[in-house]
Amino acid sequence: MDSPQEKRCEILANYVIETGATVRKASSEYGVSKSTVHKDLTYKLKFVNPTLYRKVKNILEINKAERHLRGGEATRKKYLNSKNKH
């Protein structure tokens, strides 16, 4: 029988696979902490559903590789917004 934590792992994994969401986005979508999402997807899922784990791992690696780009874009938008207000 699946425990609630195992079901949560699979639900989070399916969400990340379908949307390509980041850990932060998944945590806000499901109302759990980033730490919980990260631990569920990078550790617990490996034992619950190895097939889903491999798929999620690839997406999380892509997100990690792109995070500096998302951060740079956020800074650029912040700068442009503050410049337009003056």
LINPEKA-V44193 format. One record per pair of residues at least 12 apart in sequence whose ideal C-beta (glycine too) atoms are under 10 Angstrom apart, sorted by the first residue. I is the first residue (numbers start at 0). J is the second residue. D is the distance in Angstrom with one decimal. If there is no record, write none. Layout:
i=I j=J d=D
i=I j=J d=D
This chain:
i=1 j=47 d=7.9
i=1 j=48 d=9.9
i=2 j=47 d=9.1
i=4 j=35 d=9.3
i=4 j=38 d=9.9
i=4 j=39 d=7.4
i=4 j=43 d=6.8
i=4 j=47 d=8.5
i=5 j=39 d=9.2
i=5 j=43 d=7.5
i=5 j=44 d=8.9
i=5 j=46 d=8.8
i=5 j=47 d=4.7
i=5 j=48 d=8.3
i=6 j=47 d=8.9
i=7 j=29 d=7.7
i=7 j=31 d=7.4
i=7 j=35 d=8.2
i=7 j=36 d=9.1
i=7 j=39 d=6.3
i=7 j=43 d=8.9
i=7 j=44 d=9.9
i=7 j=47 d=9.6
i=8 j=35 d=10.0
i=8 j=36 d=9.5
i=8 j=38 d=9.3
i=8 j=39 d=4.5
i=8 j=40 d=7.2
i=8 j=42 d=9.4
i=8 j=43 d=5.1
i=8 j=44 d=4.7
i=8 j=45 d=9.5
i=8 j=46 d=9.0
i=8 j=47 d=4.9
i=8 j=48 d=7.3
i=8 j=51 d=8.1
i=8 j=52 d=8.9
i=8 j=55 d=9.4
i=9 j=39 d=9.2
i=9 j=44 d=7.5
i=9 j=47 d=6.5
i=9 j=48 d=5.8
i=9 j=51 d=6.4
i=10 j=25 d=9.5
i=10 j=29 d=7.3
i=10 j=39 d=9.3
i=11 j=25 d=5.5
i=11 j=26 d=8.8
i=11 j=28 d=8.9
i=11 j=29 d=6.5
i=11 j=31 d=8.0
i=11 j=35 d=8.8
i=11 j=36 d=5.8
i=11 j=37 d=9.9
i=11 j=39 d=5.5
i=11 j=40 d=6.1
i=11 j=43 d=9.8
i=11 j=44 d=8.0
i=11 j=51 d=9.6
i=11 j=55 d=8.3
i=12 j=25 d=9.3
i=12 j=36 d=10.0
i=12 j=39 d=7.9
i=12 j=40 d=6.2
i=12 j=43 d=10.0
i=12 j=44 d=5.6
i=12 j=47 d=8.6
i=12 j=48 d=7.0
i=12 j=50 d=9.7
i=12 j=51 d=4.3
i=12 j=52 d=7.4
i=12 j=54 d=7.4
i=12 j=55 d=4.8
i=12 j=56 d=9.9
i=12 j=58 d=9.3
i=13 j=48 d=9.8
i=13 j=51 d=7.3
i=13 j=54 d=9.4
i=13 j=55 d=9.0
i=14 j=28 d=6.7
i=14 j=29 d=7.3
i=14 j=36 d=9.6
i=14 j=55 d=9.7
i=15 j=28 d=9.9
i=15 j=36 d=8.6
i=15 j=40 d=6.7
i=15 j=44 d=9.9
i=15 j=51 d=9.3
i=15 j=54 d=8.5
i=15 j=55 d=5.4
i=15 j=58 d=5.6
i=15 j=59 d=7.4
i=15 j=62 d=8.7
i=16 j=51 d=7.2
i=16 j=54 d=5.3
i=16 j=55 d=6.3
i=16 j=57 d=9.2
i=16 j=58 d=6.5
i=17 j=58 d=10.0
i=18 j=58 d=9.3
i=19 j=58 d=5.9
i=19 j=61 d=7.7
i=19 j=62 d=7.6
i=20 j=36 d=9.5
i=20 j=58 d=8.3
i=20 j=62 d=8.3
i=21 j=33 d=9.2
i=21 j=36 d=9.3
i=21 j=58 d=9.2
i=21 j=59 d=8.4
i=21 j=62 d=5.0
i=21 j=63 d=9.2
i=21 j=65 d=9.1
i=21 j=66 d=7.7
i=21 j=69 d=8.0
i=22 j=34 d=9.1
i=22 j=35 d=9.6
i=22 j=36 d=4.9
i=22 j=37 d=5.2
i=22 j=39 d=9.6
i=22 j=40 d=7.2
i=22 j=41 d=9.0
i=22 j=59 d=7.2
i=22 j=62 d=7.5
i=22 j=63 d=9.4
i=23 j=36 d=8.3
i=23 j=37 d=9.7
i=23 j=62 d=9.4
i=23 j=66 d=9.7
i=23 j=69 d=9.9
i=24 j=36 d=9.3
i=24 j=62 d=9.3
i=25 j=37 d=9.3
i=25 j=39 d=9.2
i=25 j=40 d=8.0
i=37 j=59 d=8.6
i=39 j=55 d=9.5
i=40 j=52 d=7.8
i=40 j=55 d=5.2
i=40 j=56 d=8.1
i=40 j=58 d=9.2
i=40 j=59 d=6.5
i=41 j=55 d=8.2
i=41 j=56 d=7.5
i=41 j=59 d=7.0
i=44 j=56 d=8.7
